[in-house]
Amino acid sequence: MANQRHLDISIKASYYTLNGLTEHTERVWVVFHGYGQLAEFFIRKFKGLDPEKNFIIAPQGLSKYYLEGVYGRVGASWMTKEDRLTEIANQYSYIDAVLNQFNLANKELVFFGFSQGTATMGRYAAHAKIPFTKMVIWAGTFPPDTDPVDWEYLSGDEDIEYFTSEEDIYFKEEMIDQQNETVRKALGKAPTLHWYAGGHKVIPEIVNTI
């Protein structure tokens, strides 16, 4: 019978930033891409934000793969069901290391998750317990497996925004109530619901207004 074993190793992993982190920066965005995307391209969705006031950090899922067949375009995934808890622990260590590169003191922190990235964002925020001013759940599902105790560090003044589209191929009507209940159970408040046209994608023109 095969026995699964784990060991700790040191790896090199990439992430992307947009604009500069300066004394004029007001908001720092930590943005989590969706399944099959790369941070390099996902971060471009935020180019319309005022570059003097906004600094964007885009971690990238540690698992990369060819989107079609065995060559061509490459995408990344945050995790699968295989060895799930180990994958989540690796996410925490990696994102911790990314954010530790920067001094985020006296900046408003915005968490933004798209599609698969919303679950990663939610779990990480519960793990890291870094105070934030806004959390954006975009066309994804907030993780149902966080403990309300993990969110006791919040002040209650945070803005929780939920963007969804009836044109999204993954959209189902019952998702609205499920999402509201999951977020309320964890964070103590339901998200503000926003409808948008455009399907399963991030709309930069809307991002610019957040």
Secondary structure, 3 states (H helix, E strand, C coil): CCCCCCCCCCCCCCEEEECCCCCCCCEEEEEECCCCECHHHHHHHHCCCCCCCEEEEEECCCEEEECCCCCCCEEEECCCCCCHHHHHHHHHHHHHHHHCCCCCCCCEEEEEEECHHHHHHHHHHHHHCCCCCEEEEECCCCCCCCCHHHHCCCCCCCEEEEEECCCCCCCCCCHHHHHHHHHHHHHCCCCEEEECCCCCCCCHHHHCCC
